[in-house]
Amino acid sequence: MEKTGFTTRRDFIVNTGKAGIAASVSLSALSSFAGSCGAGPAGNGPGTPYTQQPLPYAYTALEPSIDAQTMEIHYTKHAATYAKNLAEAVQAEKVDTAKTKLEDLLGSISKYSAKMRNNAGGHYNHELFWKSMTAPGGATAPSGKLKAAIEKDFNSVDAFKTQFTDAGKNRFGSGWAWLVVTNDKKLVVASTPNQDNPLMDVSDVKGFPLLGLDVWEHAYYLKYQNRRPDYINAWWNVVNWDFIQKRFESA
């Protein structure tokens, strides 16, 4: 295991997570007034708030697929930092958040700084990521119009899951795998580096993201170490297909 300033990389992730808990609690409290993640694409619905929203479940809710310690560190440290840095960026770059939806800002992200790109993307991606998962017990597979669209564009649900899994496994370094509705209403699988996403004007594949999977190492290292494929396979057990269905119907 790689050595760091702490004894191991695992110790580093745990300790940095603990350091961010106090700051993120205040962010979560303030964000409770800002509403929830909008279902619709840019231009429709309320959009995604610029502030971090409370998790829709307990840190333990996704076990055993995602362990509670990883969830707590991921939410209170990593995601909270994106929200904090986004707030600094919009203030420095004079973005009127009352008039500019986060989705619209992402659509013209090339006009902004690297700090804005990294943190606006990181915040949006994580807000979608939390809501794309749910405690076991909900729908275990797509259904209805979403299932029909997946079968049309990928031939089968299994073929889609294989392609999506490969996009996550094969993303070199840090990034995301996506299920995207393109502008011509076709479903495609894509992968983006770092905290980029398909809403951005700099993205190779553009469209409305229905489902996103975080394959940054901090999303899985404590439980799965370097076994990213094991993390992805377990993650399918907690996908919130009801939420994804609603996003598809709004796109």
C-alpha positions in Angstrom: 0.0 0.0 0.0 1.3 3.4 -0.9 3.0 5.4 1.9 2.1 9.0 2.6 2.7 11.5 5.4 0.4 9.2 7.4 1.2 5.6 7.9 -0.7 4.5 4.8 -3.0 5.9 2.2 -6.0 4.5 4.1 -4.9 6.5 7.2 -4.6 9.6 5.0 -8.1 9.2 3.7 -9.6 8.6 7.1 -7.8 11.4 8.8 -8.5 14.0 6.1 -12.1 13.0 6.3 -12.3 13.6 10.0 -10.8 17.0 9.5 -13.6 18.1 7.2 -16.6 16.9 9.2 -17.0 20.1 11.3 -16.9 22.4 8.4 -19.3 20.3 6.3 -21.9 20.2 9.1 -22.4 23.9 8.8 -22.6 23.7 5.0 -25.3 21.1 5.3 -27.3 23.1 7.7 -27.2 26.2 5.5 -28.0 24.2 2.4 -31.3 22.8 3.8 -32.9 26.0 2.7 -31.9 25.7 -0.9 -34.2 22.9 -2.2 -33.3 19.6 -3.8 -31.6 18.5 -6.9 -33.8 19.3 -9.9 -34.8 16.5 -12.1 -35.0 18.3 -15.4 -32.2 19.4 -17.8 -30.9 22.9 -18.0 -33.7 25.3 -18.8 -36.3 23.1 -17.1 -37.3 22.9 -13.4 -35.5 24.4 -10.4 -32.0 23.1 -11.3 -29.3 22.0 -8.9 -28.6 24.3 -5.9 -25.2 25.8 -5.6 -25.0 24.7 -1.9 -24.5 21.2 -0.6 -27.8 19.4 0.2 -28.3 16.9 3.0 -27.8 13.3 2.2 -31.2 11.6 1.5 -30.2 8.6 3.7 -27.9 7.6 6.5 -24.2 6.9 5.9 -24.9 3.2 6.7 -27.8 2.9 4.2 -25.8 1.7 1.2 -23.9 -1.1 3.1 -22.5 -3.5 2.2 -22.0 -2.0 -1.3 -20.6 1.2 0.0 -19.4 1.3 3.6 -20.5 4.0 6.1 -17.0 5.4 6.7 -16.4 6.0 3.0 -19.8 7.6 2.7 -19.2 9.9 5.6 -15.7 11.0 4.4 -16.9 11.3 0.8 -19.8 13.5 1.7 -18.4 15.6 4.6 -14.9 16.1 3.2 -14.6 15.7 -0.5 -18.1 16.9 -1.6 -18.3 19.6 1.0 -15.0 21.0 -0.3 -16.3 21.3 -3.8 -19.3 23.2 -2.5 -17.1 25.5 -0.5 -14.7 26.2 -3.3 -17.6 26.7 -5.7 -19.0 29.4 -3.4 -15.6 31.1 -3.5 -15.4 30.9 -7.3 -18.9 32.3 -8.0 -18.2 35.2 -5.7 -14.8 35.9 -7.2 -16.1 35.7 -10.8 -19.3 37.6 -10.0 -21.8 35.0 -11.0 -25.4 35.9 -10.0 -26.6 32.6 -8.7 -30.1 33.9 -8.4 -30.3 34.4 -12.2 -27.8 31.7 -13.5 -28.7 28.1 -13.0 -25.7 25.8 -12.2 -26.6 23.7 -15.3 -26.4 26.9 -17.5 -23.1 27.8 -15.9 -21.7 24.4 -16.7 -22.9 24.8 -20.3 -20.6 27.7 -20.7 -17.8 26.6 -18.4 -15.1 27.4 -20.9 -15.6 31.1 -20.1 -14.6 30.5 -16.4 -11.6 29.6 -14.4 -10.2 26.2 -13.8 -11.3 26.6 -10.2 -14.9 27.1 -11.4 -14.7 24.2 -13.8 -13.4 21.8 -11.2 -15.6 22.8 -8.4 -18.9 23.5 -10.2 -18.5 20.1 -11.9 -17.5 18.4 -8.6 -20.5 19.9 -6.8 -23.0 19.1 -9.5 -21.7 15.6 -10.0 -21.8 14.7 -6.4 -25.3 16.1 -5.9 -26.5 13.8 -8.7 -24.4 10.9 -7.4 -26.1 10.9 -3.9 -29.6 10.9 -5.4 -28.7 8.3 -8.0 -28.3 5.8 -5.1 -30.8 4.4 -2.6 -30.9 1.8 0.2 -31.6 -1.7 -1.1 -35.3 -2.5 -1.4 -36.3 -0.2 -4.4 -36.4 -1.1 -8.1 -33.5 -3.3 -9.0 -33.6 -2.6 -12.8 -34.9 0.0 -15.2 -38.5 -0.3 -16.3 -41.1 1.3 -18.6 -40.0 3.9 -21.0 -36.4 4.0 -19.7 -36.0 0.2 -20.2 -37.5 0.5 -23.7 -35.0 3.3 -24.6 -32.1 1.3 -23.2 -33.1 -1.7 -25.2 -33.5 0.4 -28.3 -30.0 2.0 -28.0 -28.0 -0.7 -26.4 -30.0 -3.9 -27.5 -30.5 -5.0 -23.9 -30.2 -3.8 -20.3 -27.3 -6.2 -19.7 -25.4 -4.8 -22.7 -25.9 -1.3 -21.4 -24.6 -2.3 -17.9 -21.6 -4.0 -19.5 -20.8 -0.9 -21.6 -21.3 1.4 -18.6 -19.1 -0.8 -16.3 -16.4 -0.8 -18.9 -16.5 3.0 -19.1 -15.9 3.2 -15.4 -13.3 0.5 -15.2 -11.3 1.9 -18.2 -11.3 5.5 -17.1 -7.6 6.2 -16.6 -7.0 8.0 -13.3 -9.9 9.9 -11.8 -13.3 10.6 -13.4 -16.9 9.5 -14.0 -18.9 7.2 -16.1 -22.3 8.5 -17.4 -25.6 7.5 -19.0 -26.5 10.5 -21.1 -29.4 11.6 -23.2 -27.9 13.4 -26.2 -29.6 16.4 -27.8 -31.1 14.1 -30.4 -32.7 12.0 -27.6 -30.4 9.1 -28.0 -29.0 7.2 -24.9 -25.2 6.9 -24.9 -22.6 5.9 -22.3 -19.7 8.3 -21.8 -16.7 8.9 -19.5 -15.2 12.2 -18.4 -12.0 13.0 -16.6 -11.7 14.6 -13.2 -15.0 16.5 -12.4 -16.1 17.2 -15.9 -19.6 16.1 -17.0 -21.7 16.0 -20.2 -23.4 19.4 -19.5 -20.1 21.2 -20.1 -19.3 22.8 -23.4 -15.8 21.3 -23.1 -17.1 17.7 -22.9 -16.5 15.4 -25.9 -20.0 13.9 -25.3 -22.7 16.5 -24.6 -26.2 15.9 -23.2 -28.2 15.5 -20.1 -26.7 13.1 -17.6 -29.2 10.6 -16.3 -26.8 8.5 -14.2 -23.3 9.1 -13.0 -20.7 6.9 -11.3 -17.9 8.4 -9.3 -14.7 6.4 -10.0 -12.3 8.7 -8.1 -10.3 6.5 -5.8 -11.7 8.3 -2.7 -15.1 6.9 -3.6 -14.1 3.3 -3.0 -10.5 2.9 -1.6 -11.2 2.2 2.0 -13.3 -0.9 1.2 -12.1 -2.0 -2.2 -8.5 -0.6 -2.4 -7.4 -0.9 -6.0 -10.3 -3.2 -7.0 -12.4 -0.7 -8.9 -14.3 -3.4 -10.9 -15.5 -4.9 -7.6 -16.7 -1.4 -6.5 -18.6 -0.9 -9.7 -20.2 -4.4 -9.6 -21.4 -3.7 -6.0 -22.6 -0.2 -6.9 -25.2 -1.6 -9.3 -27.0 -3.0 -6.2 -27.8 0.5 -4.9 -28.7 2.4 -8.1 -31.9 4.4 -7.6 -33.8 3.4 -10.8 -36.9 5.2 -9.7 -34.9 8.5 -9.6 -33.2 7.8 -13.0 -36.6 7.0 -14.5 -37.9 10.5 -13.4 -34.8 12.2 -14.9 -35.3 10.3 -18.2 -39.0 11.4 -18.3 -38.0 15.0 -17.8 -35.2 15.1 -20.3 
